[in-house]
Amino acid sequence: MKMLSNQKSNIPNPALQDIMMDVLIEIADAVEEAINKIPDSKCRGECIGMGADGTSTSQIDKIAENTVLTYIQKNNLPLNVLSEEIGFVDNGGDETLVLDPIDGTSNAVAGVPLFTISMAIGTKSLSDIHTAYLRNLATGDVITAEKGKGAYKNGSRIGVREADLDDLFLMIYLGNGAHPASFDLAKRVKSSRSYGCASLEMILVAEGEADGFMMYSERYSRAIRIVDIAASVLVLREAGGEVYDLDGNVLDMRFDLDCRSNFIAFGDRRVYDFIVKAKNEIPESPKYGICVNTNVHGAKEYTERVMKALEGCEYVLDEGIAREFGLKGCPVEDMKVDIVITIGGDGTILRTFMRNKAPLIGINAGGVGFLAEVDVKDLEEGIRRLRSGDYVVEERFKISPWYEGEYLADAVNEAVVHTDSIAKIRHFKVYVNDKLMTEVRADGIIVSTPTGSTCYAMSLGAPVIDPRVNAVAIVPMAAYKFASRPFMVPADAKITVETIMDSGCLLVVDGQEEYKIRGKTRIDFTRSSETVRFIRFNTDFYSRVREKLVNAI
């Protein structure tokens, strides 16, 4: 190390700012030298434990990370470190080095020349990162960026390109956690690739070699971490591109290994619009699925009216209502349809969403029917508007429960952990991102989405949440202490409910699926990578609240 090796005392922060890029260059030199000493690919890939991010740590990862930590310690740099293997290291600095010591480990082990050391410096989140450095450790290519100063590859300035929507070249994550929409997108574009190195895939967009990069995992645990993309996001933004989450917001992520996200990176905004359209588009002549709660009074009559209103369209009935007509039906989960029409109440909608991912419109033939869009008295008009395309598609997020390593059913409304015995209280601890939020004795704990805030959570005194708010409500049920109140937490937080007593509990998802929970265990809840899509005529949430809740009996 040529520049700082003789320094013995801490460098003042202003001075560190002046030499930041030189520091990152020296760190990369040291890492490259260290990993080149690993004798072969077998040694590179040897698993030596589990990292702070919950994934296995290979020899090459740990050697690279240790080299960085040693450099910082030896030179007394006031720079904290956030790395995928060791987690957060507090060195008393005001700023943090967000580090992926080896991005593309599998490539490095297999001899594929696409793996980097990725480093970025900021304070709290993606939005305040000001310095980025990446090096392809196989080819020696160096990519850098400083906020407001542009992006560079091997010293030459780079920039994104204008897209030709008829000739798109996209990078698409197609690994074993990929959402089906990723494969659908790959079929719609002229060319696509999946290189297994997120930092370099985003750099291809930044230097105008690719039009976009979509990371869309169907499981939160497989989505991207801040360490994977911290540097490349700044490079792309300095090259004239941008990164959005799948809800259309500019991507920002906390310096937290528990925080994960899906995203679309692009150089031309039209690429984002093209990809989102590919994910949500409904054909001009859709195929309909009709799902009916046959226990509702008048179910057969309402179904006949829907079938008549859909005359000339292709549709399929679910098995239950099909039997009422002596017809062959289709299981809801096997319906290959573009739009689902439900007849019933909110329970019918929730059951259908558990079994089919198509956009849904509900015809209320039950009680309040808060989630339904059309009353039975307006059934024909509703189907007319549906057929004419006079609607919008409203997307809502879900939450995913995980118990003892097993993924359970996603919740549109809420997941409820409650006592499995009548009139028996339970003792819970609730954590948010592994920090203790509250300890409470209660009948149970509700973890509710904004969609569910008008349901069970509301009846226990929790606030109604506008569905555009990315938040989750944590609500104690019949808590022993009056001071035990509902909490609102960010939607991307990990929520953990711990059952302290030996006695068992039940986990109920959307009032539809029930799971036994042993005492002295934990259930984790995270934002699902999947969403549900409601077809709406009226997007005024507040008028819906007034009409169906405030003025309802």
Secondary structure, 3 states (H helix, E strand, C coil): CCCCCCCCCCCCHHHHHHCHHHHHHHHHHHHHHHHCCCCCHHHHCCEEEECCCCCEEEHHHHHHHHHHHHHHHHCCCCEEEEECCCEEECCCCCEEEEEEEEECHHHHHHCCCCCEEEEEEECCEHHHCCEEEEEECCCCCEEEEECCCCEEECCEEECCCCCCCCCCEEEECCCCCECHHHHHHHHHCCEEECCCCHHHHHHHHHCCCCCEEEECECCHHHCEEHHHHHHHHHHHHHCCCEEECCCCCECCCECCCCCEECEEEECCHHHHHHHHHHHHCCCCCCEEEEEECCCCCCHHHHHHHHHHHCCCCEEEEEHHHHHHCCCCCECHHHCCCCEEEEEECHHHHHHHHHHCCCCEEEEECCCCCCCCCEEHHHHHHHHHHHHHCCCEEEEEEEEEEEECCEECCCECCEEEEEECCCCCCEEEEEEECCEEEEEEEECEEEEECCHHHHCHHHHCCCCCCCCCCCEEEEEEECCCCCCCCCEEEECCCCEEEEECCCCCEEEEECCCEEEEECCCCEEEEEEEEEEEEEEECCCCHHHHHHHHHHCCC
